[in-house]
Amino acid sequence: MLTLGSALAVVLLDQVSKAAIWLAMTPGESIPVIPGVFHITYVLNPGVAFGMAPGASGLPILASAAAIIGIILFHRRARGWMLRVGLGLAMGGAAGNLVDRLRFQGHVVDFLDFRVWPVFNFADSALVAAAGLILWDTMRSGKEDRR
């Protein structure tokens, strides 16, 4: 339940925030929140996370669907809250961006702009957090196995 609850929370936050941007702004528009540091910038991203691999066409859709299916099949065997939350964040992040790709002909709505990094969204953030939690859990488990 922890995995699915985490995934649902990410998808809801991601999709609600993207809907607000989509309704209130036009692509390319930027609103300074902290000028020069943090802006809300509406970008339709044709690439994968953080704008990498633009024009990758159907590959991100297939990869997201495969990741979601894999997590659904695996999550019941996951032990420990950290791994379960990490899997949920990964599933939610993949699902949030998959919804966009299906709605916007392969594009994803990005809007968090720190000016020193490509514009991103909450789904991307969840994927990065997921990688950190899964890596941390794997390192912790490895230490316990050696004992």
Disulfide bonds with the S-S distance in Angstrom:
none
